[in-house]
Amino acid sequence: MHTPLEEKNLNSGSLQTNTHQISTISASKFDVKIFRKKYLQQGKPVLITGLLDNQPTWNLDYLCENLGTQKFPVRIYGTQRYKQDKREWENIGSSVEYRTMTFNDYAEKLRNGEARQEDMYLGKCALTNTRLAVDSGLGDLGSKLGLKLPVTGLNLWCGNGGHTTCLHSDAFDGILTQLSGSKKVLLFPPNQLPNIYPFTLLNHLKYGLKIRSSYSQVYPQSPDLEAFPKFSEALNNSYEVTLQEGDVLFIPVGWWHEVTALGDGVVISVNQFWNLFPLSRRIFSWNKWRIHLAIILAAPHVIAAWLKALANSDRKEKLRQLLQKI
């Protein structure tokens, strides 16, 4: 028996799409000047291979050794979430409910299958105050690419194969580094915004940052083309790439992307966000300004949550949780 959403998707018919492949550069042929001129300044994604040949083996044992007793927020997606129409969701992205636990505890849940059963995922967790921020050598990756002024430090993404981070866009340039396992990334250029069907900005007035306009309402792998007919045009302008261990993907601001961990094992990545150059890229990216405007519209909710956290007896933990959701 199929859920109503699955029935709609089955009735959508076979999709005929023209997915494109993004450019690939090997580290041996990488030139910073060419990267800046051809990809950074023009806002085009590119896959760079072979930059991480000297990295240690990233697996659960390695992460437990370096992060074991430190606490992280682990998102709990649940088994039914991706069977629902996204328009029925009550939270998205960083606002998904989570539990705080040590990395050792999370690793045990990955090993014993509990994490898979509940679709638990450690996403966008800052490594700034950990040994890996320095010892891994990944902090030098941006300078190798000629990127300047990081917006964030390194963020860890770790979970079972099969998990999907749904279609969304970011307000800054990003680099996604694949360290264990593989991921499939589906990308849509910024000019496809009208065909992506993002959640409305007005949601932020009612829900704050729980329902974010930087996310699409569509499931790209099984779109309901009756509800979202223009998405077929977006698919014809989409790009797809599979990241293997050691690959680095440059994702320019405004590019919509969905990321799926592949295989049955544990998949580990790190990402980081960077300021935009030249200045014209900051000014003319409507996808970027939509995200900033969303934060402004959500400000009353954020301020109220901040005041509530300050009044809580466990103020430090509540503030930390609030920062994680922002």
N, C-alpha and C positions, 0 to 999 in steps of 0.2 A: 504494500500500500504506500502511496506517495503523499507527502504533505501537499497542501494547496500551492506552496511555492514551487515544489518540484513538478507538480502537474503543469503549472504555467510554463516552466522552463522546458519541459518535454514537448509542449505544444508549440514552442517557438521555432521548431524545425532545425534542420542542419544549417549551421552558420558557414557562409562562404567568406573568408577573410583573407586579406593580403598582409599578413604580419611581416614586418621588415626586420632585418638584422642590424644591430648597431655596429659601429666600427670597433676594431680590436687592434691594440698596439702591444707588442712585446717589450719587456723592459730593456732588452738589448738595443732596440731601435727607438726608445722613448727620448724625445727632445722637449725640454720644458718650453722653449719658445714656440714650437709648433703646437704643443698642447694648449698654451694660452691663446694663441691666435685662432686655431681651428676649432677648439672645443670650449674652452672657458669663456672667451669673449663672445662667441656666437651662441653660447648656451646649448651645446649639443652633448649628449651622453657619449661615453666611450668606455670600453673595457680594457684594462691594462693587466697584462699577465707577467708573472715572473719577478715581481717586485719584492716578494717575501720569501726568497729561497732559504734564508738563514733563520727562519722562525722555528721555535720549538714546536713539538707536537701538541696542538690544542685539543684536549679531550677532558672528560670529567675529572680524571685524576689530576691533571695539570691545574685545572681551575680550583679544585678542592685544596690543592697544595697552596695556592696563592690567595684564595678568597674564602677558604673554608668557614671561618667563624663570623665573617662579616654578614650583616643582614641586608636583604634586598626585598623589594616588593615583587611578588610573583603574581601575574595576572591569572584570573580564573575565568576562562571563557565558557566552560561547560559544554556538554555534548550536543545541546539543542540549538546553540546560537546560530550556526551557519545553515541551519534548516529553516530559519525564520526569514521573512521579508525584512530587509534592513530598515524599512520604514517603521517597523514595530520595535526596533531596538530602543533601549532606555539609556545606553551609554556607548561610547566609541573610543578607541585608541587608548590614550593614557588614563581615561576616565573609567575604564573597565574595572570592576571590583577586583581586589587583590588581597593576598595575605602576605604579611612580612615574616620572613624566615631566613635562617642562615643558609649560605650556599650549600653547606654540607647536607642540610635537611632537604633542600630542593634536589640535589644530586641523587639522594636516596630515593626520592619519589620518581625521578627519571628512571632509575635502575629497576625499581620494583613494579613499574607500570602504572602507578597511581597518577602520575602527571599526564600520561596519555589518556587515561580514563576520564579525567576532568578537563582535558585540554588546558593544562597549566603551562604558562609561558613566561619566561623572564625576559622582558623587553625594555629597551631604552634605559638600562641601568648604568648610571655613571660609574666609571672606574677611576675617577679623579683621585680619590683618597685611598687607592689600593696599590699594591706592589706592581701590578700589571701596567699601571699608568706610565711607569718608568722602565721597569725591567723588560717589558715585552719589545721595546724598540718601535712600537707602532706610533708613538708620538712624533716620530721623525717623518712619517709618511707624507704629511701635508707639505713639508719643505721639499721633499723629493719631487712632488708634483708642481711646485711653484705656487701653492695656495698660501694666502696671507690672512691674518687675523681670524683665528678660529672663534666661532660663536659658542661652541661647547667643547668639552673634553671628549675622551673616548667613551662610547656607550656600548654596553654588552647586550647581545641578543642570543639567547640560548634556549633550545627546546627540542621537542621531538620532530622528526620528519613528518610531513603532512600538515603542519600548522601553516596558516595563511595570515599574513598581515594585509588587511583589505586595502583596496584601491584608495589612494590619498595623494596629496601633494604637500610639500614643505616650503617654508618661507625663506630657506637659504640653500646654497649649494651643499651637496652632501657627497661623501665617499663611503661606500659600503665595501668592507673587506671581508672576504670569505676565509675562514680559518679552519673549519672542520665540516665535512659533508658538502653538500651542494644546495644551491637555491635557484629557482626560476624566477626571473623578474620580468614582468610585463609592463611596458611603459607607453605612455601617451603624451604627445607634445602639448605644450601649453595652449595652443590654438584650438585644441579639442574640448576646451572647457564647456562650451554649450552642449556638446554631445555626451559629456561624462555624467550629467545629472547629479551635481553635488547637492548635499543638503543645503537648504536655504540659510542665508545669513540671519534671517529673523529668528531662527531657532535659538540663537544665543541670547536673545532677550528673555526667552522663557526658560531655557534649560542651562544657561551659562555655557560651560565648556563640555557638558556631558554629551551633547549631540553636535558634532563639529562640522562646519561647512567645508572643511578641507578634506572630507571623505565623500566618496561617491555612493549613491543609493543602489548601484548596480553590482551584480555579481558577474565579472567579466567572463568567467568560464561557462556560465549558464544564464545569460541575460534574459530577462522577460522583455522581449521586444514589442509586446503589446503595450506595456506600460512605459517603456523607454525606447521608442522606435529609432531615435537618432543615434543610439549607441552602435548600431551596425556601421555607421560612418566612422565612428571612433575606432572600431576594430580594424577597419581598412587602413587606418593611419597609425596602427600600433607597432611597437617594436618588442622583440623578445630576446632574452639572453639567459644562458645558464651559467651561473658562477660556480667554478670549481675551486678547490683549496688553493689559496695563494693569489686568487684573482681580486682585483680592485675595480669597482664600478663607480665612475663619476656620474652623479645624478644632478643635473643643473636645477636651479630653482624653477618651480612651476611645472615641472614634468610630473605627471600623475604616474604612480607606480604601485603595483601589487606584487608582494614578495611571498613566495611559497617555498618552505623547506621541503626538500625531496628525500626520498628513501625512508628507511625504517629506524635509523639510528638517531643519535643526538647531533644536531646541527648548530654550529657556533659561528657567529659573525660579530664584527665590531663596526660601528659607524661613527662619523663625526661631521659636524656642520661648520660651514665657513661663510664669512662675509662675501658680498658680491662686488666684483670688479669687472669692467669699469662701472662708474656711477650710473650710466644710462641703464644698466641692467636692473638696478634697484628701482629706478623711476618708472620704467615701462613694463614691469611685471605685474599684471593685474592679479594673477594667482597669489603673488606675495602679499599685495595690498588687501586682498580678501581676508587673508589669515590675520593680518594686523587689525583690520576693521572688526573682525569677529571677536578678538580679544577686548577691544574697546566696548563692544556691545555686551560682552559677558562681564564687564567690570563690576557691576553691582553685585552679581552672584559671587564673584571672586573675593570682593571686599568683605561681604557678609561672612563667607567661609573663613576668611583670614581672622576676622574679629572673634568668631566663634572658637577658632583654634587657640587664639591668645587667651581666651577666658577659660580654656580647659585646664584641668589640673596636670595633665600630661602634655603640656604645651609643646615641648620640643618634638615629640613624636607626631602630634597632630599637624604641626607646621611642616614637618618633613613629608608627611603623607600628602599635604596640600601641594607642596612644590613638585612632587612626583606627578601629580595629576595635571599640573599646568604644563 
